[in-house]
C-alpha cells in the first residue's frame, strides 16, 4: 500500500515499504495481514520523533526460521530512519478476544540488545513473550483508524475488542506514564488528554487530537501547557522545555476526574 497521501517523507515511505516486503516474505503462506496503527495511521506522524507502529496477524505461530529472519530484518531496518515497534500475533491469540492478549513476537528499540544476543545464540538471551495489555488499545485503534499495508482488509478481520478492555489498556498506560520515569512531559500531557476524551466522550483519539480536545476543557492554568505540548508534539522546538512538574500536575488533575 502506498502512503504518499499521508505526506510522509520519501525515506519514511521507503522504510515502510521495505518493512512490509520483509514481513510478507517471512510469513508467506501464514500471513493474514500487515497493519499500521498509531501516529502513522492517525495522521499525526512526526518524522523527527515518531515510531513506526505495526501489527502483524498470522494464521499460526511463527517457526524458528521465520522468527530469526524477521528479527534480523528488524535489527537492520528499525532506526533507519525511524524506530519500529511491532507485535506479531496469530489468530487464535486474539479470536476469541481476551485481555490482556498474548503475542507471538514483539520488537522495539528497547529490545535491540536482547534481540541481537538471541540471534548470536548468547545463553539465556530472549525477547519478551507472554501477554501485553497495550494490545487492546492497539487493536482498537487498528479497527477504527488503522491502515492495511498487506493482506486481509481491516473491515474483514474477525476481531472485537470490548470498550472496557480498551479503557483498561489506556488506564494501564496512564499509570505507567507517571510511574515509569521514562516518558517525556509532552507524552504525559497528551496521553492523559486522550485518555480523558475516551472516558468522557467514548472516542479514539491520537495524542495530538487528545490535546486539542482538552484545551477548552482544562482549567485556565493548564491551557498554555496543553497548547505548548501540542505544538512541540507537532514539531516545534521544545524551547523552553515543557515543565515536568506542571505536566505531572495536569496528569494528576485528569486522574482525579477519571478516578484513576
C-alpha positions as CSV (number, residue, x, y, z in Angstrom):
1,X,0.0,0.0,0.0
2,X,1.4,3.4,-1.0
3,X,1.3,6.0,1.8
4,X,2.1,9.1,-0.2
5,X,-1.3,10.6,0.5
6,X,-0.2,10.9,4.2
7,X,2.5,13.5,3.2
8,X,5.3,11.4,4.8
9,X,8.9,11.8,3.6
10,X,10.2,9.6,0.9
11,X,12.7,7.9,3.3
12,X,9.7,7.0,5.6
13,X,7.8,5.6,2.7
14,X,10.8,3.5,1.6
15,X,11.3,2.2,5.2
16,X,7.6,1.2,5.4
17,X,7.7,-0.5,2.0
18,X,10.9,-2.4,2.9
19,X,9.4,-3.5,6.2
20,X,6.2,-4.7,4.5
21,X,8.2,-6.7,2.0
22,X,10.3,-8.2,4.7
23,X,7.3,-9.3,6.8
24,X,5.4,-10.5,3.8
25,X,8.2,-12.7,2.5
26,X,9.0,-14.1,6.0
27,X,5.3,-15.1,6.6
28,X,4.3,-16.1,3.1
29,X,1.6,-18.7,3.3
30,X,1.0,-18.0,7.0
31,X,0.1,-14.3,6.7
32,X,-3.3,-12.8,7.5
33,X,-2.2,-9.1,7.3
34,X,0.3,-6.4,8.0
35,X,-1.2,-3.2,9.5
36,X,-0.1,0.3,10.7
37,X,-1.6,1.9,13.8
38,X,-0.5,4.8,16.0
39,X,0.5,8.2,14.7
40,X,1.2,7.0,11.2
41,X,-2.4,5.7,10.8
42,X,-3.9,8.6,12.7
43,X,-2.4,11.4,10.6
44,X,0.0,12.9,13.2
45,X,3.3,11.2,12.3
46,X,6.3,13.4,13.1
47,X,9.4,12.4,11.1
48,X,11.6,13.8,13.9
49,X,10.1,11.9,16.8
50,X,7.5,9.2,15.8
51,X,7.9,5.5,15.7
52,X,6.5,3.3,13.0
53,X,3.9,1.2,14.8
54,X,3.0,-2.1,13.2
55,X,0.7,-5.1,13.9
56,X,1.0,-8.4,12.0
57,X,-1.5,-11.2,12.2
58,X,-0.7,-14.7,11.1
59,X,-2.7,-17.9,10.8
60,X,-0.5,-19.8,13.2
61,X,2.6,-19.4,15.3
62,X,5.9,-18.4,13.6
63,X,8.5,-21.1,13.1
64,X,12.0,-20.6,14.4
65,X,13.4,-19.8,11.0
66,X,10.7,-17.2,10.4
67,X,11.4,-15.6,13.8
68,X,15.1,-15.3,13.2
69,X,14.6,-13.9,9.7
70,X,12.2,-11.3,11.0
71,X,14.3,-10.3,14.0
72,X,17.4,-10.0,11.8
73,X,15.5,-7.8,9.4
74,X,14.1,-5.6,12.1
75,X,17.5,-5.0,13.6
76,X,18.6,-3.7,10.2
77,X,15.5,-1.6,9.5
78,X,14.5,-0.2,12.9
79,X,16.0,3.3,13.3
80,X,16.7,3.7,9.5
81,X,15.4,6.3,9.8
82,X,12.6,5.7,12.3
83,X,12.3,3.3,15.3
84,X,10.0,0.4,14.7
85,X,7.6,-1.1,17.3
86,X,5.9,-4.3,16.2
87,X,3.7,-7.0,17.7
88,X,3.0,-10.2,15.8
89,X,0.1,-12.4,16.9
90,X,-1.6,-15.4,15.4
91,X,-5.4,-15.6,15.0
92,X,-6.1,-18.0,17.9
93,X,-4.4,-15.5,20.3
94,X,-6.9,-12.7,19.5
95,X,-10.1,-14.5,18.3
96,X,-11.9,-15.0,20.6
97,X,-10.6,-11.9,22.3
98,X,-9.1,-12.0,25.8
99,X,-7.4,-9.2,27.8
100,X,-4.6,-8.9,28.2
101,X,-3.9,-10.5,24.9
102,X,-1.0,-12.8,24.3
103,X,1.5,-12.2,21.4
104,X,3.9,-14.4,19.4
105,X,6.7,-11.9,18.9
106,X,7.4,-8.3,20.0
107,X,10.2,-6.0,19.0
108,X,11.1,-2.4,19.8
109,X,14.3,-0.5,20.2
110,X,14.1,-1.3,23.9
111,X,14.7,-4.9,23.0
112,X,17.5,-4.4,20.5
113,X,20.3,-5.7,22.7
114,X,18.3,-8.8,23.7
115,X,17.4,-9.4,20.0
116,X,21.0,-9.2,18.9
117,X,22.1,-11.5,21.7
118,X,19.4,-14.0,20.8
119,X,20.5,-14.1,17.1
120,X,24.1,-14.6,18.3
121,X,22.9,-17.6,20.4
122,X,24.0,-16.0,23.7
123,X,22.9,-18.2,26.5
124,X,19.7,-17.0,28.2
125,X,19.0,-14.3,25.7
126,X,15.4,-14.0,24.7
127,X,12.8,-11.5,23.5
128,X,9.7,-10.9,25.7
129,X,6.8,-13.3,25.5
130,X,3.5,-13.6,27.3
131,X,0.7,-11.1,27.4
132,X,0.5,-7.3,26.7
133,X,-2.2,-5.1,28.0
134,X,-1.3,-2.5,25.3
135,X,-2.7,-4.8,22.6
136,X,-6.3,-3.9,23.5
137,X,-5.5,-0.2,22.6
138,X,-3.5,-1.1,19.5
139,X,-6.2,-3.3,18.1
140,X,-9.0,-0.8,18.9
141,X,-7.1,1.9,17.0
142,X,-6.5,-0.6,14.2
143,X,-10.2,-1.4,13.8
144,X,-11.3,2.2,13.9
145,X,-8.4,4.1,12.2
146,X,-5.7,1.7,11.1
147,X,-4.1,1.1,7.7
148,X,-3.8,-2.2,5.9
149,X,-0.3,-2.5,4.3
150,X,-0.8,-6.0,3.0
151,X,-3.3,-8.9,3.3
152,X,-6.8,-9.0,4.7
153,X,-8.7,-5.7,4.8
154,X,-9.2,-4.4,8.4
155,X,-13.0,-4.5,7.9
156,X,-12.8,-8.2,7.2
157,X,-10.9,-9.1,10.4
158,X,-13.0,-11.2,12.8
159,X,-11.9,-9.2,15.8
160,X,-13.9,-7.5,18.5
161,X,-12.2,-5.7,21.5
162,X,-14.7,-4.7,24.2
163,X,-14.6,-1.0,25.0
164,X,-13.9,-1.8,28.7
165,X,-10.7,-3.6,27.6
166,X,-9.7,-0.5,25.6
167,X,-10.2,1.7,28.6
168,X,-8.3,-0.8,30.8
169,X,-5.4,-0.6,28.4
170,X,-5.4,3.2,28.4
171,X,-5.6,3.2,32.2
172,X,-2.5,0.9,32.4
173,X,-0.6,3.3,30.1
174,X,-1.8,6.3,32.0
175,X,-0.4,4.9,35.3
176,X,2.8,3.8,33.6
177,X,3.4,7.3,32.2
178,X,3.7,8.9,35.6
179,X,5.4,6.0,37.5
180,X,7.9,4.7,35.0
181,X,10.1,7.8,34.8
182,X,10.7,7.0,31.1
183,X,8.3,9.3,29.3
184,X,8.5,12.9,28.3
185,X,6.3,15.7,29.8
186,X,4.7,16.1,26.3
187,X,3.7,12.4,26.2
188,X,2.4,12.6,29.8
189,X,0.2,15.6,29.0
190,X,-1.2,14.5,25.7
191,X,-1.7,10.9,26.7
192,X,-3.6,12.0,29.7
193,X,-5.8,14.2,27.5
194,X,-6.7,11.4,25.1
195,X,-7.5,9.1,28.0
196,X,-9.8,11.7,29.4
197,X,-11.5,12.0,26.0
198,X,-12.0,8.3,25.7
199,X,-13.7,8.1,29.1
200,X,-15.7,11.3,28.7
201,X,-16.8,11.1,25.1
202,X,-16.2,7.5,24.0
203,X,-13.8,8.5,21.3
204,X,-10.5,7.0,20.0
205,X,-8.1,9.9,19.5
206,X,-4.4,10.3,18.8
207,X,-2.3,12.2,21.4
208,X,-2.4,15.3,19.1
209,X,-6.2,15.1,18.9
210,X,-6.5,14.4,22.6
211,X,-4.6,17.7,23.3
212,X,-6.9,19.7,21.0
213,X,-9.9,18.1,22.6
214,X,-8.8,19.0,26.1
215,X,-7.7,22.6,25.5
216,X,-11.1,24.1,26.1
217,X,-11.9,21.7,29.0
218,X,-8.9,22.0,31.3
219,X,-8.6,24.8,34.0
220,X,-7.1,28.0,32.7
221,X,-3.8,27.4,34.4
222,X,-3.2,24.3,32.3
223,X,-4.3,25.6,28.9
224,X,-0.9,27.1,27.9
225,X,0.7,23.7,28.9
226,X,-1.6,21.8,26.7
227,X,-1.3,24.2,23.8
228,X,2.5,24.1,24.1
229,X,2.6,20.3,24.3
230,X,0.5,20.1,21.1
231,X,3.0,22.4,19.3
232,X,6.1,20.5,20.5
233,X,4.5,17.2,19.5
234,X,3.8,18.7,16.1
235,X,7.4,19.5,15.6
236,X,8.1,22.9,17.1
237,X,11.3,23.2,19.2
238,X,10.9,22.5,22.8
239,X,12.4,25.8,23.9
240,X,11.7,26.5,26.7
241,X,11.2,22.9,27.7
242,X,7.8,21.7,28.9
243,X,7.8,21.9,32.7
244,X,7.7,18.4,34.1
245,X,6.1,19.4,37.4
246,X,3.3,21.1,35.5
247,X,2.8,18.0,33.4
248,X,2.6,15.8,36.5
249,X,0.1,18.3,38.0
250,X,-2.2,18.1,34.9
251,X,-1.8,14.3,34.9
252,X,-2.9,14.2,38.5
253,X,-5.8,16.6,37.9
254,X,-7.1,14.4,35.0
255,X,-6.5,11.3,37.1
256,X,-8.8,12.7,39.7
257,X,-11.5,13.4,37.1
258,X,-11.2,9.7,35.9
259,X,-10.8,8.1,39.3
260,X,-7.5,6.6,38.0
